[in-house]
Amino acid sequence: MPAEFLLRQMALREAIDEADTAQAVDRVDQELASERHATLAQIEHQVDVAQDWPGAAQSVRALMFLDRLAADVERRRATLA
């Protein structure tokens, strides 16, 4: 994975850990939803238009990271409830 992507994931994970209100968790969740949407659009382009299979595979791995972070958001939300 590119270093920029990994740094972004670390920042999001830190934001999840530091979220101490439902609103803070919602903000992180919205960021993740936006990134997930953009990644899905990128995969669609890589597969349907560019036929960039290695790029699509890397984007799917990125999506898997985002899905794990989304699960962390839900766990954090549950601890605040």
C-alpha positions in Angstrom: 0.0 0.0 0.0 1.2 3.5 -0.7 2.7 5.4 2.2 0.2 8.2 1.8 -2.7 5.8 2.1 -1.2 4.1 5.2 -0.6 7.5 6.9 -4.3 8.4 6.2 -5.4 5.2 7.8 -3.3 5.8 10.9 -4.8 9.3 11.2 -8.3 7.9 10.9 -7.6 5.2 13.5 -6.3 7.9 15.8 -9.4 10.0 15.2 -11.5 6.9 16.1 -9.5 6.4 19.3 -9.8 10.0 20.3 -13.6 10.3 19.5 -15.2 10.9 22.9 -18.7 11.9 21.7 -21.3 10.5 19.4 -20.8 13.5 17.2 -17.0 12.9 16.9 -17.7 9.3 16.0 -20.2 10.4 13.4 -17.7 12.8 11.8 -15.1 10.0 11.5 -17.8 7.7 10.1 -18.7 10.3 7.5 -15.1 10.6 6.4 -14.9 6.9 6.1 -18.1 6.7 4.1 -16.8 9.4 1.7 -13.5 7.6 1.2 -15.3 4.3 0.7 -17.5 5.9 -1.9 -14.5 7.4 -3.7 -12.7 4.0 -3.6 -15.7 2.2 -5.0 -15.9 4.7 -7.9 -12.1 4.2 -8.5 -12.5 0.5 -8.6 -15.5 0.8 -11.0 -13.3 3.0 -13.3 -10.3 0.7 -13.1 -12.4 -2.4 -13.9 -14.9 -1.1 -16.4 -12.9 1.6 -18.3 -9.2 1.2 -17.8 -9.1 -2.5 -17.3 -6.3 -1.9 -14.8 -6.4 -5.2 -12.9 -3.4 -4.5 -10.7 -4.7 -1.1 -9.8 -8.2 -2.5 -9.1 -6.6 -5.2 -6.8 -4.8 -2.5 -4.9 -8.0 -0.5 -4.6 -9.9 -3.5 -3.3 -7.2 -3.9 -0.6 -7.7 -0.3 0.3 -11.4 -0.9 0.5 -10.7 -3.8 2.9 -8.7 -1.4 5.2 -11.6 1.1 5.1 -14.1 -1.7 6.0 -12.0 -2.7 9.0 -11.9 1.0 10.1 -15.7 1.2 9.7 -16.0 -1.8 12.1 -13.7 0.0 14.6 -16.0 3.0 14.3 -19.0 0.8 15.2 -17.1 -0.6 18.2 -16.2 2.9 19.4 -19.9 3.9 19.0 -20.9 1.0 21.1 -18.5 1.9 23.9 -19.9 5.4 24.0 -23.5 4.2 24.2 
